[in-house]
Amino acid sequence: MSLISIFRTDSGLIRNFRFFSGGGSLVFFFLLIDPLSPGINDPSTKRTILLFAVTYGLIFVYLMIPRLETWLKKYHLPPVLIAASVIPIAIINAKYRALLEIGKPINTLDDTMTLTILLIFPLITTAWRYSFPIVFLFFVVLGFLDPLLIILINESVTPELLNAIDASFVRILALGAVGFMITELRNQQRTERQALQEANKKLEKYTLDKEKLAASRERNRIARDLHDTLAHTLSGLSIQLEAAVTIVDKENKQLRTLLDKARKTIRIGLNETRRSLEALRASPLEDFGLFLALQRLIENAHDRTDIPMSFSLPAKKLDWSKPLEEVAYRIAQEALENTIRHSNATEVKLELKGDSENLYMEIEDNGKGFNADFFEDGSHFGLKGMRERALAIDGKLVIHSQPDRGCVIRFTWKTQNENGN
């Protein structure tokens, strides 16, 4: 099991800390009752083992009370970390004092190894749970506290205690290095997890877009096939009925009435078929949204003409209403169609920007231009349609163009227009 899987969540930290403290307490209690345990006959060693057993037993009990975690929340774990880091150092130094008082030597190496093992788990928990500045501060305080406890508890500094102080500095440096590496590992793991989540979101979006595109193409194919068969058949039948009416004897009123009814029925059926085909054809806005629909519109226009086309779109989706997006798309569609058919342009630019309360769209080309008065007097039906679409949602459409100077079509909308301000 990897370190990442062990400490994946805060609940995992507490659970594993509980196992560590409970297991440590059992080990120390076992050492107390094991007659073969080394140093068990030494009172100072026995007292040290008992203190360790009680300390980790109390930590285990503390972590076993679920209400404490609910009450204390983020302050639940720090007291345990402090206790698990400071108390073992104090116990070892109390042992040093007891040994020195009776003239016995102290085993700095063994005690350093014991403390390192006991401090490694609080170290891992601190480094994994908190940011590096807190971890660094924790070990700086611990680094000064360790030799300070040696001096305060023993009330003197002997050559043997100097060795213990040196060992404490080495221990803190080693643990600090491990803490730094764990912090870096945690940061790397979080960065990779975030990158993986973003990659998954992009993959899901790509898959969804691909499915929408496939469905859109299939709907368009069906609509096209129906248009080429059923709609054309009904249109041809309607024309034949029109011709039949003209050659039928005017005195045969019954037949003419039947032909008129059939012709009207065919027209109704043809209109319904056309409406159904229009509904069946996929709407780019419904399938892709405004930004991607505009991008596809420009790319398709470029593929048809090879005219260089550039576009600038907002970096993130904006909260525009569907009617507003529909108008913006249709204006861009008509403007690009006019550019392709009439402008002889060699460059086209589309810019869309705004926020939730504003929309600004501009389509510019460097083509041959035209007299903008055509727009004002309504003689150009495409431009007139764009203007009517803009006015329908209280937007504004402005066209700037002169012969041989290109054309700029600017569509703007503001939320205050919608409110009548």
Contacts in CASP RR format, 6 or more apart in sequence:
PFRMAT RR
TARGET T0000
AUTHOR 0000-0000-0000
METHOD contacts of the structure
MODEL  1
MSLISIFRTDSGLIRNFRFFSGGGSLVFFFLLIDPLSPGINDPSTKRTIL
LFAVTYGLIFVYLMIPRLETWLKKYHLPPVLIAASVIPIAIINAKYRALL
EIGKPINTLDDTMTLTILLIFPLITTAWRYSFPIVFLFFVVLGFLDPLLI
ILINESVTPELLNAIDASFVRILALGAVGFMITELRNQQRTERQALQEAN
KKLEKYTLDKEKLAASRERNRIARDLHDTLAHTLSGLSIQLEAAVTIVDK
ENKQLRTLLDKARKTIRIGLNETRRSLEALRASPLEDFGLFLALQRLIEN
AHDRTDIPMSFSLPAKKLDWSKPLEEVAYRIAQEALENTIRHSNATEVKL
ELKGDSENLYMEIEDNGKGFNADFFEDGSHFGLKGMRERALAIDGKLVIH
SQPDRGCVIRFTWKTQNENGN
3 124 0 8 1.000
3 182 0 8 1.000
3 185 0 8 1.000
4 185 0 8 1.000
4 189 0 8 1.000
6 12 0 8 1.000
6 16 0 8 1.000
7 13 0 8 1.000
7 16 0 8 1.000
7 124 0 8 1.000
7 125 0 8 1.000
7 128 0 8 1.000
7 186 0 8 1.000
10 77 0 8 1.000
10 129 0 8 1.000
13 77 0 8 1.000
13 125 0 8 1.000
13 128 0 8 1.000
13 129 0 8 1.000
14 63 0 8 1.000
14 69 0 8 1.000
14 76 0 8 1.000
14 77 0 8 1.000
16 125 0 8 1.000
17 59 0 8 1.000
17 63 0 8 1.000
17 77 0 8 1.000
17 80 0 8 1.000
17 121 0 8 1.000
17 125 0 8 1.000
18 60 0 8 1.000
18 63 0 8 1.000
18 64 0 8 1.000
20 121 0 8 1.000
21 56 0 8 1.000
21 57 0 8 1.000
21 59 0 8 1.000
21 60 0 8 1.000
21 63 0 8 1.000
21 80 0 8 1.000
21 84 0 8 1.000
22 56 0 8 1.000
22 57 0 8 1.000
22 59 0 8 1.000
22 60 0 8 1.000
23 56 0 8 1.000
23 60 0 8 1.000
24 52 0 8 1.000
24 53 0 8 1.000
24 56 0 8 1.000
25 52 0 8 1.000
25 53 0 8 1.000
25 54 0 8 1.000
25 55 0 8 1.000
25 56 0 8 1.000
25 57 0 8 1.000
25 59 0 8 1.000
25 60 0 8 1.000
28 49 0 8 1.000
28 50 0 8 1.000
28 52 0 8 1.000
28 53 0 8 1.000
28 56 0 8 1.000
29 53 0 8 1.000
31 37 0 8 1.000
31 40 0 8 1.000
31 49 0 8 1.000
31 53 0 8 1.000
32 40 0 8 1.000
32 46 0 8 1.000
32 49 0 8 1.000
32 50 0 8 1.000
32 53 0 8 1.000
34 40 0 8 1.000
37 49 0 8 1.000
39 45 0 8 1.000
39 46 0 8 1.000
40 46 0 8 1.000
40 49 0 8 1.000
43 98 0 8 1.000
44 95 0 8 1.000
44 98 0 8 1.000
44 99 0 8 1.000
44 102 0 8 1.000
44 104 0 8 1.000
45 95 0 8 1.000
47 95 0 8 1.000
47 98 0 8 1.000
48 91 0 8 1.000
48 92 0 8 1.000
48 94 0 8 1.000
48 95 0 8 1.000
51 91 0 8 1.000
51 94 0 8 1.000
52 88 0 8 1.000
52 91 0 8 1.000
52 118 0 8 1.000
55 83 0 8 1.000
55 84 0 8 1.000
55 87 0 8 1.000
55 88 0 8 1.000
55 91 0 8 1.000
56 84 0 8 1.000
59 80 0 8 1.000
59 83 0 8 1.000
59 84 0 8 1.000
62 68 0 8 1.000
62 79 0 8 1.000
62 80 0 8 1.000
63 80 0 8 1.000
68 76 0 8 1.000
69 76 0 8 1.000
77 125 0 8 1.000
77 129 0 8 1.000
81 122 0 8 1.000
81 125 0 8 1.000
81 126 0 8 1.000
81 138 0 8 1.000
84 118 0 8 1.000
84 119 0 8 1.000
84 121 0 8 1.000
84 122 0 8 1.000
85 119 0 8 1.000
85 122 0 8 1.000
85 123 0 8 1.000
85 138 0 8 1.000
85 142 0 8 1.000
86 142 0 8 1.000
86 145 0 8 1.000
86 149 0 8 1.000
88 115 0 8 1.000
88 118 0 8 1.000
88 119 0 8 1.000
89 115 0 8 1.000
89 145 0 8 1.000
89 146 0 8 1.000
89 149 0 8 1.000
89 168 0 8 1.000
90 149 0 8 1.000
90 153 0 8 1.000
92 111 0 8 1.000
92 114 0 8 1.000
92 115 0 8 1.000
93 149 0 8 1.000
93 150 0 8 1.000
93 153 0 8 1.000
93 154 0 8 1.000
93 164 0 8 1.000
94 153 0 8 1.000
95 106 0 8 1.000
95 111 0 8 1.000
96 106 0 8 1.000
96 111 0 8 1.000
96 150 0 8 1.000
96 153 0 8 1.000
96 154 0 8 1.000
96 160 0 8 1.000
96 161 0 8 1.000
96 164 0 8 1.000
97 153 0 8 1.000
97 154 0 8 1.000
97 155 0 8 1.000
99 105 0 8 1.000
99 106 0 8 1.000
100 106 0 8 1.000
100 154 0 8 1.000
100 158 0 8 1.000
100 160 0 8 1.000
100 161 0 8 1.000
105 160 0 8 1.000
106 160 0 8 1.000
106 164 0 8 1.000
108 160 0 8 1.000
108 163 0 8 1.000
108 164 0 8 1.000
108 167 0 8 1.000
109 167 0 8 1.000
111 164 0 8 1.000
111 167 0 8 1.000
112 167 0 8 1.000
112 168 0 8 1.000
112 170 0 8 1.000
112 171 0 8 1.000
115 171 0 8 1.000
116 171 0 8 1.000
116 174 0 8 1.000
116 175 0 8 1.000
119 171 0 8 1.000
119 175 0 8 1.000
120 175 0 8 1.000
120 178 0 8 1.000
123 175 0 8 1.000
123 176 0 8 1.000
123 178 0 8 1.000
123 179 0 8 1.000
123 182 0 8 1.000
124 178 0 8 1.000
124 179 0 8 1.000
124 182 0 8 1.000
126 134 0 8 1.000
126 135 0 8 1.000
126 138 0 8 1.000
126 179 0 8 1.000
127 135 0 8 1.000
127 178 0 8 1.000
127 179 0 8 1.000
127 180 0 8 1.000
127 182 0 8 1.000
127 183 0 8 1.000
127 186 0 8 1.000
128 182 0 8 1.000
128 183 0 8 1.000
128 186 0 8 1.000
130 138 0 8 1.000
131 183 0 8 1.000
132 180 0 8 1.000
132 183 0 8 1.000
135 176 0 8 1.000
135 179 0 8 1.000
135 180 0 8 1.000
135 183 0 8 1.000
139 172 0 8 1.000
139 175 0 8 1.000
139 176 0 8 1.000
139 179 0 8 1.000
142 172 0 8 1.000
143 168 0 8 1.000
143 169 0 8 1.000
143 172 0 8 1.000
146 165 0 8 1.000
146 168 0 8 1.000
146 169 0 8 1.000
146 171 0 8 1.000
146 172 0 8 1.000
147 165 0 8 1.000
147 168 0 8 1.000
147 169 0 8 1.000
150 161 0 8 1.000
150 164 0 8 1.000
150 165 0 8 1.000
150 168 0 8 1.000
151 157 0 8 1.000
151 161 0 8 1.000
151 165 0 8 1.000
154 161 0 8 1.000
157 165 0 8 1.000
209 288 0 8 1.000
209 292 0 8 1.000
212 287 0 8 1.000
212 288 0 8 1.000
213 287 0 8 1.000
215 282 0 8 1.000
215 287 0 8 1.000
216 282 0 8 1.000
216 284 0 8 1.000
216 287 0 8 1.000
217 282 0 8 1.000
219 280 0 8 1.000
219 281 0 8 1.000
219 282 0 8 1.000
220 281 0 8 1.000
220 282 0 8 1.000
222 280 0 8 1.000
223 277 0 8 1.000
223 280 0 8 1.000
223 281 0 8 1.000
226 273 0 8 1.000
226 276 0 8 1.000
226 277 0 8 1.000
226 280 0 8 1.000
227 277 0 8 1.000
230 273 0 8 1.000
231 270 0 8 1.000
231 273 0 8 1.000
231 274 0 8 1.000
231 277 0 8 1.000
234 266 0 8 1.000
234 269 0 8 1.000
234 270 0 8 1.000
234 273 0 8 1.000
235 270 0 8 1.000
237 266 0 8 1.000
238 263 0 8 1.000
238 266 0 8 1.000
238 267 0 8 1.000
238 270 0 8 1.000
241 259 0 8 1.000
241 262 0 8 1.000
241 263 0 8 1.000
241 266 0 8 1.000
242 263 0 8 1.000
244 259 0 8 1.000
245 256 0 8 1.000
245 259 0 8 1.000
245 260 0 8 1.000
245 263 0 8 1.000
248 255 0 8 1.000
248 256 0 8 1.000
248 259 0 8 1.000
249 255 0 8 1.000
250 256 0 8 1.000
284 292 0 8 1.000
284 293 0 8 1.000
284 296 0 8 1.000
284 297 0 8 1.000
284 329 0 8 1.000
285 293 0 8 1.000
285 322 0 8 1.000
285 325 0 8 1.000
285 326 0 8 1.000
285 329 0 8 1.000
287 293 0 8 1.000
288 296 0 8 1.000
289 325 0 8 1.000
290 320 0 8 1.000
290 325 0 8 1.000
290 328 0 8 1.000
290 329 0 8 1.000
290 352 0 8 1.000
291 313 0 8 1.000
291 314 0 8 1.000
291 317 0 8 1.000
291 352 0 8 1.000
293 329 0 8 1.000
294 311 0 8 1.000
294 313 0 8 1.000
294 328 0 8 1.000
294 329 0 8 1.000
294 332 0 8 1.000
294 350 0 8 1.000
294 352 0 8 1.000
295 311 0 8 1.000
295 313 0 8 1.000
297 329 0 8 1.000
297 332 0 8 1.000
297 333 0 8 1.000
297 336 0 8 1.000
298 309 0 8 1.000
298 311 0 8 1.000
298 336 0 8 1.000
298 348 0 8 1.000
298 350 0 8 1.000
299 309 0 8 1.000
301 307 0 8 1.000
301 309 0 8 1.000
301 336 0 8 1.000
301 339 0 8 1.000
301 340 0 8 1.000
301 348 0 8 1.000
302 308 0 8 1.000
302 309 0 8 1.000
304 340 0 8 1.000
305 340 0 8 1.000
307 339 0 8 1.000
307 340 0 8 1.000
307 345 0 8 1.000
307 346 0 8 1.000
307 347 0 8 1.000
307 348 0 8 1.000
308 346 0 8 1.000
308 347 0 8 1.000
308 348 0 8 1.000
309 347 0 8 1.000
309 348 0 8 1.000
309 349 0 8 1.000
309 350 0 8 1.000
310 347 0 8 1.000
310 348 0 8 1.000
310 349 0 8 1.000
310 350 0 8 1.000
311 349 0 8 1.000
311 350 0 8 1.000
311 351 0 8 1.000
311 352 0 8 1.000
312 349 0 8 1.000
312 350 0 8 1.000
312 351 0 8 1.000
312 352 0 8 1.000
312 353 0 8 1.000
313 352 0 8 1.000
314 352 0 8 1.000
314 353 0 8 1.000
314 354 0 8 1.000
318 354 0 8 1.000
318 355 0 8 1.000
318 356 0 8 1.000
319 356 0 8 1.000
320 328 0 8 1.000
320 356 0 8 1.000
320 359 0 8 1.000
323 393 0 8 1.000
324 359 0 8 1.000
324 393 0 8 1.000
324 413 0 8 1.000
327 389 0 8 1.000
327 390 0 8 1.000
327 392 0 8 1.000
327 393 0 8 1.000
327 395 0 8 1.000
327 411 0 8 1.000
327 413 0 8 1.000
328 352 0 8 1.000
328 359 0 8 1.000
328 361 0 8 1.000
328 411 0 8 1.000
330 386 0 8 1.000
330 389 0 8 1.000
331 361 0 8 1.000
331 363 0 8 1.000
331 386 0 8 1.000
331 389 0 8 1.000
331 390 0 8 1.000
331 397 0 8 1.000
331 409 0 8 1.000
331 411 0 8 1.000
332 350 0 8 1.000
332 361 0 8 1.000
332 363 0 8 1.000
334 382 0 8 1.000
334 385 0 8 1.000
334 386 0 8 1.000
335 363 0 8 1.000
335 386 0 8 1.000
335 409 0 8 1.000
336 348 0 8 1.000
336 350 0 8 1.000
336 363 0 8 1.000
338 382 0 8 1.000
338 383 0 8 1.000
339 345 0 8 1.000
339 348 0 8 1.000
339 363 0 8 1.000
339 365 0 8 1.000
339 367 0 8 1.000
339 407 0 8 1.000
342 368 0 8 1.000
342 370 0 8 1.000
343 365 0 8 1.000
343 367 0 8 1.000
343 368 0 8 1.000
343 369 0 8 1.000
343 406 0 8 1.000
343 407 0 8 1.000
344 367 0 8 1.000
344 368 0 8 1.000
345 365 0 8 1.000
345 366 0 8 1.000
345 367 0 8 1.000
345 368 0 8 1.000
345 406 0 8 1.000
346 366 0 8 1.000
346 367 0 8 1.000
347 365 0 8 1.000
347 366 0 8 1.000
348 363 0 8 1.000
348 364 0 8 1.000
348 365 0 8 1.000
349 362 0 8 1.000
349 363 0 8 1.000
349 364 0 8 1.000
349 365 0 8 1.000
350 361 0 8 1.000
350 362 0 8 1.000
350 363 0 8 1.000
350 364 0 8 1.000
351 360 0 8 1.000
351 361 0 8 1.000
351 362 0 8 1.000
351 364 0 8 1.000
352 359 0 8 1.000
352 360 0 8 1.000
352 361 0 8 1.000
353 360 0 8 1.000
354 360 0 8 1.000
356 415 0 8 1.000
357 414 0 8 1.000
357 415 0 8 1.000
357 416 0 8 1.000
358 412 0 8 1.000
358 413 0 8 1.000
358 414 0 8 1.000
358 415 0 8 1.000
359 411 0 8 1.000
359 412 0 8 1.000
359 413 0 8 1.000
359 414 0 8 1.000
360 410 0 8 1.000
360 411 0 8 1.000
360 412 0 8 1.000
361 410 0 8 1.000
361 411 0 8 1.000
361 412 0 8 1.000
362 408 0 8 1.000
362 409 0 8 1.000
362 410 0 8 1.000
362 411 0 8 1.000
363 408 0 8 1.000
363 409 0 8 1.000
364 406 0 8 1.000
364 407 0 8 1.000
364 408 0 8 1.000
364 409 0 8 1.000
365 406 0 8 1.000
365 407 0 8 1.000
366 406 0 8 1.000
367 404 0 8 1.000
367 406 0 8 1.000
367 407 0 8 1.000
368 403 0 8 1.000
368 404 0 8 1.000
368 406 0 8 1.000
369 401 0 8 1.000
369 402 0 8 1.000
369 403 0 8 1.000
369 404 0 8 1.000
369 405 0 8 1.000
369 406 0 8 1.000
369 407 0 8 1.000
370 401 0 8 1.000
370 403 0 8 1.000
370 407 0 8 1.000
371 401 0 8 1.000
371 402 0 8 1.000
371 403 0 8 1.000
372 399 0 8 1.000
372 400 0 8 1.000
372 401 0 8 1.000
372 402 0 8 1.000
374 380 0 8 1.000
374 383 0 8 1.000
375 383 0 8 1.000
375 384 0 8 1.000
375 387 0 8 1.000
375 399 0 8 1.000
378 384 0 8 1.000
383 399 0 8 1.000
386 397 0 8 1.000
386 409 0 8 1.000
386 411 0 8 1.000
387 397 0 8 1.000
389 397 0 8 1.000
390 396 0 8 1.000
390 397 0 8 1.000
390 411 0 8 1.000
390 413 0 8 1.000
391 397 0 8 1.000
393 413 0 8 1.000
393 418 0 8 1.000
394 413 0 8 1.000
394 417 0 8 1.000
394 418 0 8 1.000
394 420 0 8 1.000
395 411 0 8 1.000
395 412 0 8 1.000
395 413 0 8 1.000
395 414 0 8 1.000
395 417 0 8 1.000
396 411 0 8 1.000
396 412 0 8 1.000
396 413 0 8 1.000
396 417 0 8 1.000
397 409 0 8 1.000
397 410 0 8 1.000
397 411 0 8 1.000
398 409 0 8 1.000
398 410 0 8 1.000
398 412 0 8 1.000
399 407 0 8 1.000
399 408 0 8 1.000
399 409 0 8 1.000
399 410 0 8 1.000
400 407 0 8 1.000
400 408 0 8 1.000
400 410 0 8 1.000
401 407 0 8 1.000
401 408 0 8 1.000
END
